[in-house]
Amino acid sequence: MNSESKREGITNTSPLWEGRLGLATSEIFSQYVDSIDFDIVLAPYDVEVSRAHVRMLKETKIVDEQTCQKILDAFDVISHEISTGEFHAGLVPTDEDIHTAIERRLTELTGDAGRALHTGRSRNDLAQMSGRLYTRDALERIKYYVEHAIGTLCALAEKNIDIVFPGKTHLQHAQPILLSHWLMSHASRLLNDRDRIIQAYERVNVCVLGSGAIAGSTLPLDIEFVARELGCTTISDNSIFAVSTRDYITEVLFVCAQIVSNLSCLGEDIVWMTSTECGYATLSDNFSSGSSMMPQKKNPDIAELVRGKAGLSIGALTGALSATKSQIFGYNHDLQVDKEALFSSVKDCELSIAAMDAMMETTVFNKLACENALIDQPLVLATDIAEEMVKNGIPFRIAYKAVAVCIKRALDAELSPEEIIQYMRDDDLIGQAATSVFGDKGTPVLQAIVKGIERRTTKGGTATKQVLEQIETVTKTIA
């Protein structure tokens, strides 16, 4: 924009509605309405959609072959300019969005031939089709990152299959599990995310070109041809829906928010496990930071930051839902803000997965620290004692109460862990079951704990056999 137009507070009128509006566009109007600053990322997708549209116009003879070929040749030039950054550098003040910018550049290259590009379409269906192609590619990238992260967790689980670990509920010792069982719980979360990506992809991969501004077109457009060209699996069956719905975007925003939220749970676990109090895991120096004042510090920045990114992802979802609610039928300009939410959320999601994946891949788990945490907490086998009593014909609630009463007496007496075990062995009600679980006096506590883990053979349980089966199944699934 030249200095004179800035002083006057006006810009040129958009060529898209030349002839309808008599005054030049206000500068503040353009600053508020224009989206070129962020929807420039749609440039290659706009070209892809336009190429398919032009080939269809040529195939149906709506536009003559020579004109269509000029346009297609020009798009080769524009594609090159986009890939090199030359296109971005050549933007002009009247380029309010990426679609007008490309049409303007096309006309510069082809003259009147370029003016035929918009035959049989609107910016409404063009923008939606470009957005769907961008979103489709984003889902493919995110799926790749998720699968790689799942593979990393599976490899870690297999590598550390011999480490026993204090399973937690309410951040208190609950029952002993394999560390690999915990790792695979996070793999299961991401596997669910992968399924959501696959399902969302089908709802994104819909051809909406041909819907026009709201009502379709009187021209004999071949939408099936365009759908095949773009690799879409279905065609929208309602033109109003096609140009006005943003549910495919809010669904993908939910997928991104759920992925980063799941990663934030893993991050929270890592922050806790690498703390001085636990020491269950150690992060690589490559994925840690120090302190500007305290020389001894080593901080889990990625694990912490992913928790913050989860908040931003949730905010993007709620923002888009708020912006798209209560929409009167057809296109409304407030729908434009969905792209800002989508672009930022996709970027945060991709980077969060990649960063957490790389951090986990180099994380080392401290077997001795995990084992020591269990040896000092023999009460994690309390449920095993109650279930052993059930095997002998005692109803579970009666067995539960008997074990609970015995434990309370032992704790009230401030007995040591070893003394608590012996106290339970000597109890009249639970003694036989306690001996079966802990073994006779002199049996190492860790041995009893490992035995308890291996008895949990229900589907999805923590026994080594079950965990290895899950690793194998998940690895095959993502392969």
Buried (B, 14 or more C-beta within 10 A) or exposed (E): EEEEBEEEEBBBBBEBEEEEEEEBBBBEBBEEBBBBEBBBBBBBBBBBBBBBBBBBBBBBEBBEEEBBEBBBEBBEBBBEBBEEEEBBEEBBBBBBBBBBBBBBBBBEBBEEBBBBBBBBBBBBBBBBBBBBBBBBBBBEEBBBBBBBBBBBBBBBBBEBBEBBBBBBEEEEBBBBBBBBBBBBBBBBBBBEBBEBBEEBBEBBBBBBBBBBBBEBBEBEBBBEBBBEBBEBEEBBEEBBBBBBBBEBBBBBBBBBBBBBBBBBBBBBBBBBBBEEEBBBBBBEEEBBEEEEEEEEEBBBBBBBBBBBBBEBBBBBBBBBBEBBEEBEEBBEEEBBBBBBBBBBBBEBBBBBBBBBBBBBBEBEBBBEBBBBBBBEBBBBBBBBBBBBBBEEEBEEEEBBEBBEEBBEBBEEEEBEEEEBBBBBBEBEBBBBBBBBBBBEEEEEBBEBBBBBBBBBEEEEBBBBEBBBEBBEEBBEEBE
